[in-house]
Amino acid sequence: MGFLVMAWFLEGRIGKRLVIQSLLYTAWSLYLNTIWNPQLPSQTWMSETKSSIRVSDPDAAKILTGTVSGTPQFYPTCTFLLSTSTGLMRIQAHAPDFLLQPGQSLKLEVTESSIAPPTNPGQFDFPNYLRSIGVRANFRAETMTLMGAPPWYQRCINSIHATLDACLTGSVPAAQAPLLRACLLGSMEGLDPKVVEDFRASGMLHILAISGQHIGLIALILLQLFSLLRLHRKIAFVVTGVLIGIYVPVCGGSISVLRSALMFWCILPGVLWERPGMAMNNLGWAATLSLFCMPYQILSLGFQLSFAATFFLILYSRTLAGVLKRLKIRNPVATYVVSTALFSLVLYLAAYPILANTVHCLSPSSLLGNLATIALSSGMLVASCLTLLCHPLPWMGSGFGEMAGTFSQALAASVHALAHGSGSAQSVSTLPWMWGLLLILFLLVFPYVAARGRGRLLILIGITIFSGQ
């Protein structure tokens, strides 16, 4: 029913195509329901996974063999996912005496590590989060033995990651290198936990998650570079798409970077055949392809926030452009301030029901904090990319590295000030479903009402309703 309502909203009418899409979607949902049931209670999650691992003594050490899936994280402890014959396992361990890389075959002696369910109503449900990314159980590794190297393609990806890491580390100030590696390569190793906490408290954690801002800036730099090299426009787009495809696994392949890459790839047919593109269609294709390969991502908070934010950015882009035109704002600085503040407000309201029902924490200060952090993070990313491109020229690479370090230092200082100021990390209760539905409906309808000159009336009605609540 949710798909039917959404599709009807986008299509504007009920036709044969809409009916066929709904039937196909229903058939696919029923198929997924027969092969996988995500509705396991949190309290019995660990006991359910014991039978699937087939061990005789739950208290004894167990032997697991599998391959490392995704990029291992060494903050605050060594944590990685292990793909086994019985499913995906989460492993916690001490740092091994060898370099842990994606794709390696491991043999581990492990003991089960329980994960506490939420103790308070509305508390963040960590077992449910692990279930949403396909994890079957959580273990603590006592011993870890390397059984085999990664396959050739994974070794290439690991080599590219190590080369970019070395180039970035050698060209930027040592104090700012961990933050730059986290923002550009997805590596949290060496990053101060206090810095991460500042980003979380200020509502700026999305800067550390590689997403559309990163992919957009990288694509823009590559296209400009190919334009200077007099490369044909279509070839430039194809080469940029290939390089972005390599960048996705290099930086860890999170759902936000995958969504951004899929949207860029959906643009390519329109460029090659010179057909007009529609951003909303590209977003729909990206969501469809993501869920077709990873259906459990529909339960992931990262997936929900990434696609919801992009959806409302696209939905409001034309409306806010009309607002700027009516206000006759032509100054670039004034345009940036007004558009960033309005977009921040829209995204804050759109994410409110999701965050209120999951992490129960919001940062109203991020509404104005984005004015500083978006410009600083964009400057930092551009300077970091230019540092890597100019690394063969040491004097130029070092210059861009110093610039990236300056932007990084200013960004960290701004985020720290936001995190320790008023309006950061405010606890919020779960929004009643009716009010959450009304808020989302208000955000969906407003662009169409504003296009007919009745936006002020709808704003007054919305404020009246929510002030009563």
N, C-alpha and C positions, 0 to 999 in steps of 0.2 A: 504493500500500500504506500509505503514511503517513497519507493522508486516511482510509482505511478503518479503520485502528487508532484514530485520533483520534475519528472519528465513532462507532465502536462503544463507545469509552470513554464518550462523552457520552450516547449513546442507551441503553446498558445491554443492548441485545439486537439481534439481526440480524432485520430485518423488511423489508417491501416498500419502505418509504420510504428506508431506509438503502441498499438495493441501487440504487434509482433515483438517489439522490444520488451514489453512487460512480460509476455509469455516466456521469452528466452531467459529473462532475468529470473523469473519464478522457477523455471526448470533448473537453472544453474544453482539457485539457492537450495532447492530440494536435494540436488545431488550433493552439495557440500554438507547438508544436514545429515545425509546418510553415511558419509565417510568420516565426519569429524564433529564432535559435540563439545563446544567450549563451555557449556554450563556446568562446570564442576564446582561444588561448594569449596570455599577457601579452607575450611577446617579439615576436609578429607582429601585435600589435593595431594599431599605427600604420600598418604596411604594408598591412594589410587595409583601413583606412579611406581610403588614398590612392586606390585604384581607385574607391571609391564617390563621391569628390569629383570625379573625372575631370579631373585636371590633367596637363598634358604635362611640365612641368618641376618636380620636387618642391622644388628649391632656390630657385625664383623666387617672387616675391610673388604671392599669389592674391587674387582678389576674391570676397568672400562677401557675400550679402545675406540678410536675415532679420529676425525680430522678437525683441526681448528677452523671454526667458522667465524668470519668477520675479523675485525681488528681487535686484538687483545688490549685491554685497558689496564694501566698500572697505577690508577688513582682511585681510591686510596690504597687498595691492595691489587694484586694481580688477579684479574677476573676476565674470563673468556668463555665463549660458547663452544661446545664440543658436539659435532655431528656424529651420532652413533647409529647402529642398526636399529635401535629401539626409539630413536627420536633425538631431539636437541636437548642437551644438558648444559646447565650453568655450572662452571667450575670456578672455585676460589682457591688460590694457592699462594705460597711464597714465591718470590721471583726465582725462576729456574736458573740453572747454571749454563744454559744455552739461550740463544736469541729466539724468543718465541715469535713465530710468524704465521699469518693465515695460510691454510692449506697443509700444514705439517701433520703427519700421522703420529699420534701419541698413544702410549700405554700408561695408564694411571692406576695407582692404588688409592682408592677414595673411601671416604665415610660420608654417610648422609648428613646433611646440615639442614636442620629444620628452619622453616621460614614462618615467622609469627604472623597470624592473620591480624587484621585491624582490631584494636581493643576498644575503640570508641566509634560511635555512629558517625559515618561520613569521613573517617580517617582514610588516608591514601592506602589502597589495597595493593601491596607489593606482589603477593602471589598472583593476583588477577592480572597485574601488569606483565609478569613473566609468562603467564598463560597467553596473553594477547600477542606475544612475539614468538609463540610456538615452543616455549621451554617446557620440558616434561618433569624435570627434577633439578634439585640443587645439591651439589656435592662439594666437599673440601678435599683437595688432593693432598695425600701424605707423601707420595713419591710420583715423579713424572719422568718418563723415559721417551726419548725421541726415537721413533720407529722408522720414519721415512721423510724425505724432503718433500716440499710442495710440488705439484705438477708444473710443467714448463711455463704455462701461462701465468700461474700464480707467482712463480719466481720472477717473471718479468715485472709484474705489478709491484712485488716487494722491492725489486731493484730500483724501479722508478721512484717509489716512495722514499727509499733510503737516499737516493741521489738528491731529490728535492729537499729532503730534510737537511742533508749536509750542506747544500748550497745556501739554504735559508739561514742555518745556524752560523755559517762562516761569514755571512755578509751583514747580519744585523747585530745590534748590541746584545750581549749575553743576557742582560736582565729582562729584555723584552722578547727574547727568542721563544720561551714557552707559550706565551699568549699568541704569538704569530703562528706558531706551529699548530696550536689548537684551532685557530680561526681558518687556516688555509689547508691543513692536512688532516684535521680531525684527531690529532694526537694530544692527549691530555697529560702525557708523561712530563713531569717536571713543573707542571703548573701549580702555583701556590693554592692550597685549598681555600684560603681566605679570599683570593681573587674570584674563585668559582662561587663562593658564597655571596660575594658582593653582586655578581651578575644575577644570581638567583633572587636575592632580596630586592634588587632594583627592577626586576621584570625584564632584564636585558639578556637573559640566558639564550635567546634566539640568535644573538650575535655569534655565540660559540658554536651553534648548530649550523653546519654548512647547508645553505639553502638557495633560494632564488636570487638573493642579493649577490652571493658569491658567483653563481653560474652566470648571471647576467653581466657582471663586470668582467669576468674571464672571457665570455663570448664577445663582448664589446671590444676588449683589448685585442683579441685575436683577429677580429674582423677588420679593425683599424690597421693592424700590422699587415694583413694580407692586402688591404687596399693600397698601402704604401709600396708593397712589392708588386703592384699592378696585376694581381691575381684576379681572374674572372670571378664575378660575384657568386655565381652558382658553385663554382669549385671552392671558393672561400667558405661558403656555408657548409658544404659537405666535409671539408677538412676540419672545420671548427666542430662539427658534430662528432667526428671521429675522435678528436682530442678530448672533447667533453666526455665521450664514452669511456675513454681510458681514465679520465680523472675521477669518475664515479667510484670504481673499486679502489683506486689509490687512496682516496680520503675516507674510506670506510663503508661507503654505500648506504648511508642512512636514508630513511624514507623521504626526508625533505630534499636531499640532493638528487635522489632518484626521480622525484616528482618534477623538479626543475629541469633535469636532463630530458625526461620524457616529453615535457612541453616543448623544449627546443627541437627535439627530433620530429615532433608533430608539425612543426613549422616547415620542415624541409620539403615535403611534397608540394606545398603551396609556392615555395621559392623556385623549385625546379620546374614546375609546370606553369608558373606565373599565374597562380590563382589567388584570390583574396583569402586571408586567414581570419579565423574567429577565435579569440583567446578562450572563450568559454568552451568551445568544442575541444580545443587543445587540452584544457584542464580535464574535461570529461574523459578524453582518450587516456590521459595520464593516470587518472583514477582507475579506469577500467583495466588497463594493462597491469597496474600495481596490484590490484585485488585479484586479477586472474592468476598471477604468479604467487601472490602471498595473501590469500583471503583472510587470514587471521589479523592482518594489519588494520582491519576495520575496527578492531577493539583497542588499537594503540592510540594513546593520547597524542603522540607525535604526528600520526597520520591525520587525525581529526583536526588538530590545530593548523597543520600545514595547508591542508586543502580548504579548510574553512576560511583562513586568512586570505589565501589566494583568490578564492571565490568572491569574497566581498571587495577585495582590491579591484578585481575586474568589473564587478557590478557597479561600483561607485566611481570608477575612473571618469566616465563621461559626465556624470552628475557634478563631480567636483570641478571638472574642467569648465562646465557651464557656470558654476559659482564664481570661479576666478574671472571668467569673461564678463559676468554681470558686474562684478566689483571693479572691473577695469584695472586689474593688477598686472603690471607688465615688468616691474622690477624683479630680477631673478631672486634676490634675497627675500623679498616679500612673498614671492610665489612659493619659494621653498618653505618658509615659515608657515604660511596659511595652509598649503596643501599637506604638509607633514602633520600639522596639528589636527586637521580634519580627518585624515586617514588614520591617525593614531586613535582618535575618538571612535571611529567606526570599528576598527579592529578590537579595541578594548571592549566595546559593547558586544561584539560578535563572540569574543572568547569568554565573556563573563559566565554564561551558563555552563560551558564546558569545564572551566577552571574551578568554578564554585562547587561543582559536583564531583571533582576528582581530587585536586590538590588543596582546595579550600584556602587559597592564598592568592591575593591580587596586589598589584602595585600601582595605585593611581598616579604616582609620581612619574610613571613611564610615559604618560600622555605628553608631558613637556620634556621629559628626558630624551625622547626620540629626536628632538630638535638638535641636540648636541651629538648624540651617539651615532645617528645614521650618517651624518657628515663625516665624523671622525673614523667610523668603521669603514666607510667607503674609501676614504683617503688611505687608510691603513692597508686595505686589500689591494687597491690599485698600486701603491708603492711596493707591496710585497710581490705582486705579479711582475712588475717591472724589474725588481731585484733579481728574480729568477731568470727573466729573459736576458738581462744584461750581465749575468754572472760570468760569461766568457771575457767580458771587459771589466777587470777588477776595479778600476777606479770609478767606473759608472755604476757597477753593481753595489759597491760600498756606499756610494752617494745615495742611491735609492734605498739601501738598507738602513742608513741613518734616518732617512725620511720616514720609513715605515716604523722604526723604533720610536720616533717622536710622536707620530700619530697614535701608536700603541700606548705610550706612556700617558698621553692626554686622555685617551679613551678609558684607561684603567682609573685615572684620577676622577674623571666624570662619573663613572659607574660607582666608585667608592663614595663620592659625595651623595649620589642619589640613594645608595643603600643605607646610609646613615642619616638621611634626612627624613622629614615627615612625609607620610604617604607611601612608604615602602613596606612590602611584606605585610599587608593588612589581612588579618584572618576574616574570612567570609563564610557564611553558612550556605548550605545547599539551597539553590533557588527553587521554589516550588515549580513543578513542571508546567503549570498553566502560565505562570509569569515568564518562565523561560521561553515558552512557545510564543507568547505575545511579543516578547522582545525580538525574537528572530523574525516573526512575521512583520513587525514594524520596520526592521532593517531591510527586509526583502521588498516591501511595498514602497518604501520612501523614494527610491530613485524614479519610479514610474509616476508617483504623485508629484514629485518636484518638477518633473519634465512638463507637467501641465499647470505649473504655477500655484500649486496648493500645498507645497511643502511646509509652509509656516503653520497652516491649520493642523496638519498631521502632527507636527512637533508639539503644539499646544495640547492636543488630545493625548499624546503619549506621555507628556510630563504630568498631566492631570491624573491619568490612570496610575502611573507608577508612584506618584507622590502619595496617593491614597494607600497603596501597599506599604 
